[in-house]
Amino acid sequence: MKLLLILLVLFSTVALGFQNKTFDFVPPTQNTDGSPLADTEIASYNIFCNDTLLGNVVNTGGTNTWTSPDGSLPPGIYQCHATTVAMMRRNLIRATA
């Protein structure tokens, strides 16, 4: 009976440790050179925790949140950050004849 009780407590502790975690982040407003960065220039954000890419959030111009998938962040301490993925800029070249 004691073994069953210990196993139930252990299982519930492990199961609770793998809950989803939600992160809120503020998007950048300037480039690294100090020039302004418009929200329309941002395609998405890559989410990294301990230098491992865990997800991508498409920029909708609204709330910037990301929820980890089940099991991607087991119990522990993490350093997480978001990086910006810029929109593709097309250089238009005019052909002259």
C-alpha positions as CSV (number, residue, x, y, z in Angstrom):
1,M,0.0,0.0,0.0
2,K,2.9,2.4,0.8
3,L,4.5,1.7,-2.5
4,L,1.2,2.5,-4.4
5,L,0.9,5.8,-2.5
6,I,4.5,6.7,-3.3
7,L,4.1,5.9,-7.0
8,L,0.9,8.0,-7.1
9,V,2.6,11.0,-5.5
10,L,5.6,10.6,-7.8
11,F,3.4,10.4,-11.0
12,S,1.4,13.4,-10.0
13,T,4.6,15.4,-9.4
14,V,6.0,14.5,-12.8
15,A,2.8,15.1,-14.6
16,L,2.4,18.6,-13.0
17,G,6.0,19.5,-14.1
18,F,5.2,19.3,-17.8
19,Q,2.5,22.0,-17.9
20,N,2.4,24.5,-20.7
21,K,4.1,27.8,-20.0
22,T,3.1,31.1,-21.6
23,F,5.5,33.9,-22.3
24,D,4.7,37.5,-23.1
25,F,7.2,39.7,-24.9
26,V,7.6,43.2,-26.2
27,P,8.7,43.5,-29.8
28,P,11.6,45.7,-30.6
29,T,11.1,49.2,-31.9
30,Q,14.5,49.8,-33.4
31,N,17.3,48.1,-35.3
32,T,20.7,47.4,-33.8
33,D,22.0,50.5,-35.6
34,G,19.4,52.6,-33.8
35,S,17.1,53.2,-36.8
36,P,13.4,52.8,-36.3
37,L,11.9,49.3,-36.9
38,A,8.2,49.4,-38.0
39,D,5.9,46.6,-36.8
40,T,5.1,46.0,-40.5
41,E,8.8,45.0,-41.1
42,I,8.6,42.1,-38.7
43,A,7.3,38.8,-40.1
44,S,7.6,36.7,-37.0
45,Y,9.6,35.9,-33.8
46,N,11.7,32.8,-33.0
47,I,11.5,31.7,-29.4
48,F,14.7,30.3,-27.9
49,C,15.2,28.8,-24.4
50,N,18.7,27.8,-23.4
51,D,19.8,28.4,-27.0
52,T,17.3,25.8,-28.4
53,L,14.7,27.0,-30.9
54,L,11.3,26.0,-29.5
55,G,8.8,27.8,-31.6
56,N,7.9,30.6,-34.0
57,V,5.2,33.3,-33.5
58,V,3.8,35.0,-36.6
59,N,3.5,38.7,-36.1
60,T,-0.1,39.7,-36.2
61,G,0.4,43.2,-34.8
62,G,-1.5,42.2,-31.7
63,T,-0.5,40.6,-28.4
64,N,2.9,38.9,-28.5
65,T,2.6,35.7,-26.6
66,W,3.9,32.1,-27.0
67,T,2.8,29.0,-25.2
68,S,5.2,26.1,-25.0
69,P,4.0,22.7,-26.3
70,D,3.5,20.0,-23.8
71,G,6.8,18.5,-22.7
72,S,9.1,21.1,-24.4
73,L,10.0,22.7,-21.0
74,P,10.4,20.1,-18.2
75,P,10.9,21.5,-14.7
76,G,14.0,23.6,-14.5
77,I,15.5,27.1,-14.9
78,Y,15.6,28.5,-18.4
79,Q,16.9,31.7,-20.1
80,C,14.5,32.5,-22.9
81,H,14.5,35.2,-25.6
82,A,12.8,36.1,-28.8
83,T,14.5,37.1,-32.0
84,T,12.9,39.0,-34.9
85,V,12.5,37.5,-38.3
86,A,12.3,40.4,-40.8
87,M,10.0,40.6,-43.9
88,M,11.7,39.8,-47.2
89,R,12.6,43.0,-49.0
90,R,12.6,42.8,-52.8
91,N,14.9,45.0,-54.7
92,L,13.1,46.0,-57.9
93,I,15.5,46.3,-60.8
94,R,14.2,48.1,-63.9
95,A,15.5,46.7,-67.1
96,T,16.2,49.3,-69.8
97,A,16.0,48.5,-73.4
